[in-house]
Amino acid sequence: MAEDNRTAPEAGDATVEKAAQEQVGTAAIEADVADLKDKLTRSLAEMENLRKRTAREVADSRQYAVTSFARDMLTVADNLKRAIAAVPAELRNGDNKAVAAFIEGVEVTERGLEQTLSKFGVKAVEAKGEKFNPELHQAIYEVETSDVPPGSVADVMQVGYTIGERVLRPAMVSVAKAAAPAPSQSGEPAVAAAPKGD
């Protein structure tokens, strides 16, 4: 009987040891499962970010693919405007039907070009009277004027354009500055105050 007592505790120890090993194995499996879930979640998030970034890049490529071509077409638009402006008003309003037809044809062509550029997201920059913005405007010179506040665009020499959110060509402008103070009414030159002596 003593032998039976010896084997019983050994069998109990084996059961306890086996249960402990199973718990350790289960904990390791649960840790692996949690790690795999974390990796899967991160991979799914990375794939979603990649999908969004790719969609954004494709949209940008579509919108800005014509940038170089549109920039070159602005030269054509400028030349059409110059052709219209070169014809004096008296010839436009005169009885010469050939000149009137020519001007009308050039104006229709200019409008068609502007509509086509607009279809591709090219828009003129509104500049005159606006606050000078170095991102949209290129200052050519400053002019004293009271027509617009200082720091605003006084005149536009060349129209600027944007394509989407980007500047295709900045507007070439003159910027208003404050008018110089008027000379004194008495006709005598203003005399600077003499420095005080010590």
Secondary structure as UniProt FT lines:
FT   HELIX           2..64
FT   TURN            65..66
FT   HELIX           67..86
FT   HELIX           89..92
FT   HELIX           97..119
FT   TURN            120..121
FT   STRAND          122..124
FT   TURN            128..129
FT   TURN            134..136
FT   STRAND          137..144
FT   TURN            150..151
FT   STRAND          152..158
FT   STRAND          161..163
FT   TURN            164..165
FT   STRAND          166..169
FT   STRAND          171..177
FT   TURN            185..186
//
